């Protein structure tokens, strides 16, 4: 019997904290450290209260990597509120984050690596 897929794959790309989102189309996003994403990854944004751009909360789209900590996402944030990083934000509060949820299926490069040894 042929094995066509790894039985317990772990999707490698990880959540990253967002430090900036532009009001543009496509929206440019900056993370607090190297994201290690690849162009074609589909991400979801989580923008909690206190960060301004609440309209972007739970929106998702494919990205184009533009740098180690930057990428654009096919979301039109032109008319959204301005993204801000709250000052004096408590350590136990949720930060704005970007979470990979998949890939454009014609590339499938990030999803084929296992992050954990089995």
C-alpha positions as CSV (number, residue, x, y, z in Angstrom):
1,X,0.0,0.0,0.0
2,X,1.4,3.4,-1.0
3,X,1.5,6.2,1.5
4,X,0.2,9.3,-0.3
5,X,0.4,11.8,2.7
6,X,2.0,12.1,6.1
7,X,-0.4,10.7,8.6
8,X,0.0,13.6,11.2
9,X,1.2,16.7,9.3
10,X,1.8,19.8,11.3
11,X,1.2,23.0,9.3
12,X,4.5,24.9,9.8
13,X,3.8,28.6,9.5
14,X,3.1,30.2,12.9
15,X,1.1,33.1,14.2
16,X,2.9,36.4,14.3
17,X,2.2,39.6,16.2
18,X,1.2,42.6,14.0
19,X,3.0,45.9,14.5
20,X,1.4,47.8,11.6
21,X,-1.3,47.7,9.0
22,X,-1.6,50.3,6.2
23,X,-4.8,51.8,4.9
24,X,-4.4,50.6,1.3
25,X,-5.2,48.0,-1.2
26,X,-3.6,45.6,-0.9
27,X,-2.9,46.2,2.8
28,X,0.7,46.1,3.9
29,X,1.4,44.3,7.2
30,X,4.5,44.5,9.4
31,X,5.2,41.8,12.0
32,X,7.3,42.2,15.1
33,X,9.9,39.6,13.9
34,X,10.6,37.5,10.9
35,X,7.4,35.8,9.8
36,X,8.9,33.0,7.5
37,X,5.8,33.1,5.3
38,X,5.9,32.4,1.6
39,X,3.9,34.2,-1.1
40,X,0.6,32.4,-1.6
41,X,0.0,31.7,2.1
42,X,-3.6,32.5,3.1
43,X,-3.7,34.4,6.4
44,X,-6.5,35.6,8.8
45,X,-6.1,38.8,10.7
46,X,-7.2,39.1,14.4
47,X,-7.4,42.7,15.5
48,X,-8.9,43.0,19.0
49,X,-10.4,46.2,20.5
50,X,-7.9,48.9,21.2
51,X,-6.0,48.5,17.9
52,X,-8.2,50.8,15.9
53,X,-8.8,48.9,12.6
54,X,-11.6,46.7,13.9
55,X,-13.0,46.3,10.4
56,X,-10.1,44.0,9.6
57,X,-10.8,41.6,12.4
58,X,-11.2,38.0,11.0
59,X,-10.7,39.0,7.4
60,X,-8.5,36.7,5.3
61,X,-6.7,36.6,2.0
62,X,-3.5,35.4,0.2
63,X,-0.3,37.3,0.8
64,X,2.7,38.5,-1.2
65,X,5.9,38.5,0.8
66,X,7.8,41.9,0.5
67,X,10.4,41.4,3.2
68,X,11.4,39.4,6.3
69,X,8.8,41.2,8.5
70,X,6.5,42.6,5.8
71,X,3.9,41.3,3.3
72,X,0.8,42.5,1.5
73,X,-2.6,40.9,1.8
74,X,-5.4,41.1,-0.7
75,X,-7.7,43.0,1.7
76,X,-8.9,46.6,1.0
77,X,-8.3,48.6,4.2
78,X,-8.5,52.0,2.5
79,X,-11.6,53.1,4.3
80,X,-11.0,51.3,7.6
81,X,-10.1,53.0,10.8
82,X,-6.3,53.7,11.4
83,X,-4.3,50.8,12.9
84,X,-2.8,51.8,16.3
85,X,-0.7,50.0,18.8
86,X,-2.1,50.8,22.3
87,X,0.2,52.3,24.8
88,X,0.2,50.7,28.3
89,X,-1.5,47.6,27.0
90,X,-1.6,44.9,29.8
91,X,0.7,41.9,29.3
92,X,-2.2,39.5,29.7
93,X,-4.3,41.0,26.8
94,X,-4.5,39.6,23.3
95,X,-2.3,41.3,20.7
96,X,-3.2,41.9,17.1
97,X,-2.0,38.8,15.2
98,X,-1.8,37.2,11.8
99,X,-2.5,33.5,11.5
100,X,-1.8,31.3,8.5
101,X,-4.8,29.2,7.6
102,X,-3.8,27.6,4.3
103,X,-2.2,28.2,0.9
104,X,-3.1,28.7,-2.7
105,X,-3.3,25.0,-3.7
106,X,-1.2,25.4,-6.8
107,X,1.9,26.0,-4.7
108,X,1.6,24.0,-1.5
109,X,5.2,24.7,-0.3
110,X,4.7,25.7,3.3
111,X,2.2,22.9,4.2
112,X,4.4,20.0,3.1
113,X,7.0,20.5,5.8
114,X,6.5,19.0,9.2
115,X,7.5,21.2,12.2
116,X,7.7,18.4,14.7
117,X,9.6,15.1,14.6
118,X,7.4,12.0,14.8
